[in-house]
Amino acid sequence: MGAKSTSQSGNHLMRPSIVLCGDSLTQLAADPRSGGFMCFFINDYVRSVDVLNRGFSGYTTKQYKELVIPVLKEDFASRKPCLLTLWLGANDAALIDGPAKAQHVPLPEYRENLGILLKSLLEINEKARILLITPPAVIDDMRAHLLPVPGKLDRSNAEAGRYAVVCKQVGEEFKKTNKNIVIMDVYESINAMKEEERRTLYADGLHFSSLGNFYIYKEISKVIQNNFPELHPDNVPPQVPAWDSSNPLEEVIEGQKASAAVCSVK
């Protein structure tokens, strides 16, 4: 029989977790070959927090709501994440008359789904910090060069912008009653760059290059530092002490208690 001290419902000594939720932009964050941004966070938190990827390529808010959320609720029934990111909309914003029209989710439905998703994440842990990320900018001509039908875009920067606005609106509504929700507007920040800089962030006009992944890593890191400083890697104690600790067993217990305290919401 397992000791209660190892369960979150017991003495809160379970290793904290950060969960990245989203579509291919999140799934590819785990790929070291493209410098996926998740890899940097795994390194930052290697001794203190598990960074978990729940990104599913091609998924829209509708599919995530119907297929992924029920699984997440089971997976994290006893292990409450201290931070969740939610990054969906790039597929919802597929152009209705383009080659990816099967992925298109109308704006009103996107708004509704996003609200349901935020509620669902709060049901997983009502005290969790949630980082809501807007759909990113799209480089139209980079997309056009890669598509099978000349002149037919699957996505556009203008359409992505409409979904980014709705994403922010939904986030602002939730922020009225939950101070632990933060919005990261990557659509606006990327579009504010000079064109030559903006283009370096992308592999294909939608998905990120290694430079783009590093940019996302730095932006998320800023959000954590400015809004959830207790979760900054420097402030989360290691799960176990250094190999040459003079009191290792005592430090394990104290370190786990401190880690649980850092990752709880005041």
SENU-711822 format. One line per 8 residues: number of its first residue (from 1); their letters; for each residue x, y, z of N, C-alpha, C. Coordinates in pm, whole numbers, plus 50000, padded with zeros to 5 digits. Atoms other than C-alpha are relative to their C-alpha. Layout:
<sites>
NUM> a> X Y Z X Y Z X Y Z; ...
</sites>
This chain:
<sites>
1> mgakstsq> 50086 49880 50000 50000 50000 50000 50089 50124 50000; 49919 49879 50012 50141 50339 49899 49979 50094 50117; 50010 49903 49891 50213 50601 50163 49924 50122 49955; 50079 49882 50034 49979 50896 50173 50088 50119 49965; 49914 49884 50021 50275 51134 50169 50037 50019 49854; 49966 49987 50141 50321 51066 49798 49883 50047 49916; 50116 49960 50079 49972 51175 49695 49967 50146 50024; 50035 49859 49987 49847 51523 49630 49887 50019 50100
9> sgnhlmrp> 50111 49990 49906 49536 51451 49835 50044 49971 50142; 49949 50027 49867 49754 51342 50128 50073 50120 50054; 49920 49890 49946 50041 51566 50232 50053 50093 49892; 49967 49906 50107 50071 51745 49898 50147 49993 49959; 49859 50014 50033 50414 51604 49820 50021 49951 49858; 49982 50043 50138 50348 51500 49462 50074 50108 49921; 49923 49906 50082 50584 51659 49210 49905 50089 49920; 50087 49909 50074 50422 51971 49059 50009 49976 49849
17> sivlcgds> 50000 50017 50145 50328 51975 48691 49949 50125 49931; 50047 49898 50093 50284 52224 48409 49951 49926 49877; 50060 50071 50114 50056 52111 48125 49977 50097 49885; 50014 49919 50120 50072 52255 47774 49890 49940 49914; 50116 50048 50076 49736 52221 47595 49989 50075 49868; 50014 49930 50126 49684 52294 47228 50000 49910 49879; 50000 50071 50128 49723 52189 46864 50144 49970 49958; 49865 50033 50046 50031 52130 46646 50105 50098 50051
25> ltqlaadp> 49903 49903 49949 50194 52449 46772 50053 49956 50136; 49960 50054 49870 50202 52282 47113 50065 49863 49984; 49941 50133 50021 50267 51927 46992 50145 50012 49953; 49865 49982 50053 50572 52045 46796 50095 50065 50100; 49915 49942 49896 50697 52224 47106 50085 49895 50067; 49925 50109 49939 50818 51882 47220 50111 49947 49910; 49905 50052 50098 51034 51828 46910 50135 50073 50011; 49870 49933 49986 51402 51902 46983 50064 50032 49866
33> rsggfmcf> 49940 49976 50132 51485 51889 46610 49968 50139 49947; 50037 49864 50041 51303 52218 46559 50013 50099 50114; 49980 49911 49886 51408 52365 46891 49872 50029 50074; 50130 49982 49937 51063 52311 47040 50008 50069 50135; 49990 49917 49879 50991 52559 47318 49981 49921 50128; 50018 50081 49880 50882 52288 47560 50133 49945 50050; 49870 50057 49962 51236 52148 47556 50076 50093 50094; 49933 49903 49913 51365 52467 47715 49941 49997 50141
41> findyvrs> 50065 50004 49869 51108 52445 47993 50034 49872 50075; 49959 50125 49936 51191 52081 48060 50137 50017 50064; 49867 49974 49946 51551 52189 48107 49995 50093 50121; 50010 49904 49890 51455 52483 48329 49949 49935 50128; 50068 50058 49884 51240 52267 48558 50041 49855 50025; 49967 50142 50002 51428 51938 48526 50002 49936 50138; 49992 50059 49865 51471 51890 48902 49881 50037 50088; 50105 49949 49912 51150 52049 49022 49857 49978 49952
49> vdvlnrgf> 50137 50004 50052 50844 52035 48792 49996 49915 49873; 50021 50074 50124 50716 51793 48528 49928 50089 49900; 50063 49923 50108 50637 51973 48201 49942 49900 49902; 50071 50102 50077 50375 51772 48013 49935 50060 49877; 50054 49951 50126 50259 51808 47653 49869 49930 49967; 50131 50051 50045 49894 51767 47555 49957 50079 49877; 50030 49936 50127 49915 51920 47209 49969 49896 49895; 50044 50097 50100 49736 51742 46924 49986 50069 49865
57> sgyttkqy> 49995 49936 50131 49815 51836 46567 49866 49994 49928; 50123 49993 50077 49518 51949 46359 49875 50027 50080; 50120 49988 49917 49283 51983 46655 49948 50143 50006; 50070 49874 49979 49030 52261 46686 49947 50004 50143; 50062 49992 49867 48856 52386 47000 49888 49897 50015; 50110 50097 49995 48563 52159 46911 50053 49860 50031; 49943 50132 49976 48777 51846 46895 50065 49990 50137; 49935 50002 49869 48975 51940 47203 49896 49989 50110
65> kelvipvl> 50108 50003 49901 48655 51998 47397 49940 49860 50011; 50072 50127 50002 48500 51668 47292 50089 49880 50028; 49916 50119 49995 48799 51434 47280 50112 50006 50104; 49883 49991 49912 49081 51566 47496 49963 50031 50144; 50035 49959 49864 48917 51731 47796 49957 49882 50088; 50036 50114 49915 48753 51407 47921 50122 49919 50045; 49878 50073 49966 49095 51239 47910 50083 50078 50103; 49925 49917 49905 49263 51531 48088 49940 49991 50139
73> kedfasrk> 50065 50005 49869 49006 51518 48365 50032 49870 50073; 49961 50127 49939 49090 51153 48424 50147 50000 50038; 49855 50001 49977 49465 51198 48391 50040 50082 50122; 49960 49907 49894 49474 51484 48640 49897 50007 50113; 50100 50004 49893 49200 51377 48880 50063 50016 50137; 49934 49992 49869 49448 51346 49166 50128 50081 49995; 49876 49922 50015 49745 51535 49027 49965 50134 49937; 50049 49871 50047 49648 51899 48998 50115 50085 49944
81> pclltlwl> 49894 49916 50057 49865 52102 48756 50001 50138 50065; 49994 49865 49943 49991 52431 48895 49990 50106 49890; 50011 49908 50112 49999 52592 48548 49957 49923 49877; 50042 50056 50128 49816 52514 48224 50005 50109 49894; 50010 49908 50112 49861 52681 47889 49890 49949 49908; 50105 50036 50095 49573 52686 47639 50023 50081 49873; 49962 49934 50125 49669 52761 47280 49929 49932 49884; 50081 50056 50108 49398 52686 47025 49938 50112 49917
89> gandaali> 50062 49901 50088 49250 52869 46728 50062 50006 49863; 49933 49996 50130 49503 52834 46448 49928 49913 49898; 50076 50087 50091 49296 52549 46301 49855 50045 49987; 50136 49945 50006 48958 52698 46389 49992 50109 49894; 49996 49886 50091 49063 52997 46177 50032 49961 49856; 49981 50043 50140 49116 52786 45863 49891 50064 49914; 50095 49929 50087 48951 52969 45573 49891 49906 49951; 50115 50084 50032 48604 52839 45497 49995 49961 49853
97> dgpakaqh> 49997 50033 50143 48670 52843 45121 50138 49952 49956; 49865 50044 50032 49027 52712 45140 50016 49850 50010; 49976 50145 49999 49187 52367 45122 49993 49936 50139; 50012 50056 49864 49168 52326 45503 49863 50031 50060; 50132 49958 49952 48798 52419 45524 49937 49901 50097; 50057 50100 49908 48719 52093 45708 50033 50032 50145; 49961 49964 49863 48896 52238 46012 49930 50126 50050; 50058 49870 49964 48706 52569 46009 49895 49987 50109
105> vplpeyre> 50101 49988 49895 48511 52652 46325 49954 50145 50000; 50049 49862 50004 48287 52961 46301 50033 50076 50128; 49960 49918 49885 48378 53249 46531 49908 49985 50122; 50086 50015 49882 48067 53222 46754 50022 49867 50072; 49976 50130 49939 48135 52853 46808 50137 49996 50066; 49866 49990 49940 48504 52922 46871 49992 50070 50135; 50017 49927 49875 48404 53174 47137 49939 49910 50108; 50067 50088 49904 48171 52925 47304 50092 49887 50046
113> nlgillks> 49910 50111 49967 48421 52639 47287 50112 50044 50092; 49889 49950 49919 48700 52849 47432 49956 50022 50145; 50054 49983 49866 48480 52940 47728 49983 49867 50071; 50017 50133 49942 48396 52575 47784 50135 49940 50039; 49867 50054 49971 48763 52481 47767 50062 50064 50124; 49947 49933 49881 48864 52742 48023 49929 49950 50126; 50076 50054 49886 48586 52623 48256 50048 49860 50034; 49956 50139 49978 48703 52265 48209 50137 49995 50066
121> lleineka> 49867 49998 49938 49063 52350 48295 49991 50043 50146; 50019 49958 49862 48944 52527 48608 49934 49891 50083; 50057 50115 49929 48744 52216 48697 50109 49899 50035; 49887 50088 49971 49068 52018 48677 50074 50051 50124; 49941 49937 49881 49222 52262 48925 49952 50145 50007; 50059 49866 49991 49023 52567 49030 50102 50106 50042; 49897 49906 49955 49340 52722 49174 50118 50012 49904; 49888 49999 50095 49561 52666 48870 50018 50136 49935
129> rillitpp> 49975 49885 50086 49727 52947 48683 49975 49953 49857; 50029 50034 50140 49609 52949 48322 50053 50109 49910; 49948 49908 50100 49792 53110 48034 49926 49974 49869; 50076 50009 50124 49559 53169 47739 50078 50072 49890; 49917 49944 50108 49753 53225 47415 49914 50016 49875; 50078 49976 50121 49598 53380 47106 50057 49921 49882; 49944 50053 50124 49628 53223 46761 50110 50095 49951; 49890 49915 50043 49954 53349 46612 49975 50066 49865
137> aviddmra> 50003 49939 50133 50013 53567 46310 50028 49892 49895; 49976 50089 50113 50020 53396 45970 50074 50079 49892; 49930 49938 50112 50262 53476 45687 49937 49947 49872; 50083 50049 50110 50028 53453 45389 50082 49944 49883; 49928 50044 50120 50283 53425 45109 50084 49875 50027; 49929 50124 49966 50480 53156 45293 49904 49882 49994; 50100 50106 50011 50161 52952 45319 49970 49969 49854; 50038 50017 50140 50080 53009 44952 50101 49915 49924
145> hllpvpgk> 49896 50075 50071 50412 52861 44837 49996 49851 50031; 49998 50139 49956 50346 52536 45023 49873 49924 49967; 50130 50063 50019 49985 52467 44926 49984 49942 49860; 50014 50069 50129 49876 52232 44645 49922 50077 49895; 50083 49926 50095 49625 52472 44488 50051 50143 49993; 49947 49864 50014 49788 52791 44355 49892 50105 50024; 50093 49890 49976 49622 53106 44483 49894 49973 50104; 50100 50035 49899 49415 52922 44745 50067 49983 50135
153> ldrsnaea> 49943 50008 49866 49523 52996 45099 49916 49911 50091; 50074 50075 49898 49431 52764 45384 49973 50085 50123; 50012 49909 49886 49479 53038 45643 50051 50137 49957; 49951 49865 50030 49539 53411 45643 50025 50076 50129; 49970 49919 49884 49680 53665 45880 49877 50079 50046; 50120 49923 49965 49360 53869 45864 49899 49914 50075; 50097 50088 49933 49141 53572 45960 50051 49960 50138; 49943 50034 49869 49377 53469 46239 49979 50114 50098
161> gryavvck> 50020 49883 49914 49343 53823 46373 49860 50006 50058; 50138 50000 49950 48966 53789 46403 49985 49901 50116; 50007 50100 49894 49009 53477 46614 50082 50042 50121; 49919 49949 49889 49281 53640 46822 49921 50100 50084; 50083 49902 49929 49041 53922 46911 49899 49929 50089; 50100 50074 49922 48775 53675 47024 50068 49927 50116; 49925 50069 49893 49033 53477 47221 50025 50095 50116; 49974 49901 49895 49129 53791 47412 49871 50040 50072
169> qvgeefkk> 50127 49963 49938 48764 53882 47471 49954 49894 50099; 50039 50109 49909 48691 53541 47622 50089 50001 50124; 49907 49995 49887 49002 53564 47837 49970 50114 50095; 50031 49884 49916 48910 53911 47961 49875 49976 50084; 50121 50032 49923 48566 53787 48067 50034 49912 50119; 49963 50091 49891 48720 53508 48273 50087 50070 50104; 49912 49930 49907 48977 53742 48425 49922 50083 50102; 50082 49921 49907 48694 53939 48587 49975 49925 50130
177> tnknivim> 50030 50081 49881 48638 53651 48828 50115 49909 50040; 49887 50088 49967 48974 53473 48824 50132 50072 49970; 49876 49922 50015 49298 53662 48883 50116 49916 49948; 49892 50088 50042 49504 53358 48783 49997 49966 49852; 50002 50017 50145 49417 53378 48412 50073 50117 49936; 49921 49899 50070 49663 53565 48192 49991 49974 49850; 50008 50010 50146 49638 53635 47818 50134 50039 49940; 49878 49969 50073 49942 53625 47591 49964 50018 49853
185> dvyesina> 50042 49967 50137 49874 53798 47259 50118 49990 49904; 49889 50018 50093 50126 53650 47018 49964 50050 49860; 50040 49944 50130 49921 53766 46719 50047 50144 49989; 49964 49859 50002 49974 54130 46806 50151 50020 50009; 49857 49979 49980 50333 54096 46924 50081 49962 49876; 49926 50040 50120 50448 53913 46611 49972 50096 49885; 50033 49906 50107 50263 54146 46376 50065 50137 50021; 49935 49872 49972 50431 54441 46547 50147 50001 49957
193> mkeeerrt> 49860 50009 50041 50771 54317 46429 50018 50048 49855; 49967 49973 50139 50945 54425 46112 49986 49871 49920; 50031 50119 50081 50865 54191 45824 50114 49900 49997; 49888 50093 50010 51213 54044 45793 50021 49922 50129; 49988 50070 49872 51222 53962 46164 49885 49902 50018; 50118 50086 49987 50870 53821 46160 50017 49870 49921; 49987 50117 50086 50952 53585 45875 50099 49897 50056; 49902 50094 49945 51247 53434 46060 49940 49909 50106
201> lyadglhf> 50062 50079 49894 51010 53301 46326 49928 49876 49947; 50087 50104 50056 50828 53069 46086 50074 49902 49910; 49951 50103 50091 50904 52742 45911 49917 49996 49873; 50090 50012 50115 50601 52756 45682 49888 50105 50000; 50103 49896 49993 50404 53070 45765 49897 49978 50108; 50093 50031 49891 50208 52898 46043 50075 49938 50118; 49923 50067 49895 50439 52667 46237 50135 50070 50016; 49882 49921 49966 50748 52801 46405 50132 49933 49965
209> sslgnfyi> 49861 50043 50017 51115 52773 46318 50064 49989 50139; 49931 50004 49871 51376 52722 46589 50003 50138 50065; 50002 49864 49946 51392 53101 46626 49861 50033 50055; 50136 49975 49953 51014 53116 46657 49970 49928 50129; 50020 50074 49877 51010 52845 46920 50072 50066 50117; 49927 49932 49892 51274 53029 47119 49928 50129 50039; 50077 49879 49970 51066 53346 47090 49881 49967 50091; 50115 50040 49917 50760 53166 47231 50047 49963 50141
217> ykeiskvi> 49944 50035 49869 50973 53023 47512 50029 50126 50082; 49967 49877 49928 51097 53370 47605 49875 50076 50041; 50123 49928 49968 50747 53520 47590 49925 49933 50116; 50065 50070 49890 50598 53251 47814 50079 50020 50129; 49915 49978 49882 50893 53290 48051 49975 50137 50061; 50031 49866 49950 50819 53662 48076 49867 50002 50074; 50131 50005 49934 50456 53590 48161 50013 49937 50137; 49981 50066 49871 50562 53352 48436 50071 50093 50098
225> qnnfpelh> 49924 49909 49914 50815 53600 48574 49915 50116 50050; 50076 49879 49967 50573 53894 48568 49869 49973 50073; 50133 50028 49945 50250 53722 48673 49999 49888 50104; 49993 50113 49907 50344 53400 48853 50144 49979 50046; 49857 50010 49965 50691 53470 48997 50032 49881 50089; 49976 50115 49914 50650 53190 49249 50027 49873 49918; 49977 50115 50087 50659 52950 48951 50124 50016 49912; 49875 49984 50075 50978 53091 48802 50095 49887 50041
233> pdnvppqv> 49911 50112 49966 51236 52809 48783 50092 50026 50118; 49910 49967 49888 51461 52992 49029 49929 49995 50134; 50075 49992 49875 51181 52998 49286 49933 49869 50039; 50057 50130 49967 51064 52637 49272 50113 49910 50049; 49890 50080 49947 51282 52422 49498 50010 49865 49932; 49984 50132 50062 51426 52096 49363 49924 49894 50079; 50077 50107 49935 51231 51780 49435 50086 49923 50100; 49907 50070 49910 51536 51615 49591 50127 50084 50012
241> pawdssnp> 49881 49916 49978 51857 51766 49733 50118 49960 49912; 49877 50030 50071 52202 51775 49580 50060 49869 50052; 49944 50131 49965 52398 51450 49584 50086 50004 50126; 49909 49992 49885 52636 51579 49853 49935 50066 50122; 50070 49942 49885 52368 51702 50094 50037 49925 50129; 49966 50062 49871 52450 51641 50460 49879 49938 50068; 50123 50054 49941 52085 51573 50553 49899 49970 49888; 50082 50022 50119 51931 51424 50237 49854 49965 50028
249> leeviegq> 50138 50041 49974 51621 51259 50386 49917 50116 50052; 50071 49884 49946 51525 51568 50582 49975 50102 49889; 50015 49903 50108 51583 51786 50276 49897 49956 49897; 50103 50050 50091 51363 51561 50061 49863 50043 50049; 50131 49966 49943 51069 51615 50294 49977 50150 49997; 50015 49855 49997 51130 51986 50338 49990 50058 49860; 50003 49952 50138 51194 52037 49968 49867 49976 49934; 50130 50032 50060 50873 51865 49867 49890 50087 50060
257> kasaavcs> 50098 49912 49937 50673 52065 50120 50011 50142 49944; 49978 49865 50055 50829 52388 49994 49951 50009 49857; 50044 50002 50139 50759 52288 49635 49848 50005 49992; 50146 49999 49999 50394 52218 49714 49948 50138 50039; 50042 49867 49956 50368 52555 49891 50017 50102 49889; 49974 49908 50110 50521 52739 49596 49893 49986 49892; 50093 50025 50110 50280 52578 49353 49853 50007 50042; 50138 49978 49960 49968 52642 49559 49966 50146 49976
265> vk> 50045 49862 50024 49761 52954 49495 49958 50061 50131; 50030 49934 49873 49742 53199 49781 49861 50061 49996
</sites>
